[in-house]
């Protein structure tokens, strides 16, 4: 796979999808998405090889030098996404209800 085209340093990585041994990963810094890459899933910690997994990663020379799965952050983001979905799925009151 190709190198990760981001400056060296610490990032939050979020796995978008894992399919056929490849993981699509989005990288964030300071709460902003700064890039993405398609990586061999084997480059990620085994417990983070699933969609929506959140990791702390250290990039150096276009490669992941260290990565750790963040289960609490993964759960927090999942809950926030479910809350947004639940709010959006509620029907607004109709004119008849008013």
Phi, psi and omega in degrees: 000166183281161176291159177275120187270067177223154177298153176302147177146188181268140181218160165264132179243138179236124179282122179276315182201154173231124183208133178053039177079006179243141179243130171268122187234133175256138181251137180235151172217130182055038176078003181245137175290131183239353179170176178209166180202156171254121186236159170294128182302332180296344178282349180260155174303144186301325181282357180248015182268055178211157180302141176075005176294138179250134181229155166259127182231153173244120178260141176210124179061033178080012181228156175281116178271327179210144178212136176226136179287138181245084185297325180293317179293322177300314180294318180299315180293322179297318179296318180296319179295319178295319178299316178299314180300314181299317179296317183289334183278349178285132180286138175292154180298141178278170178297331180290332181283342185279000000 
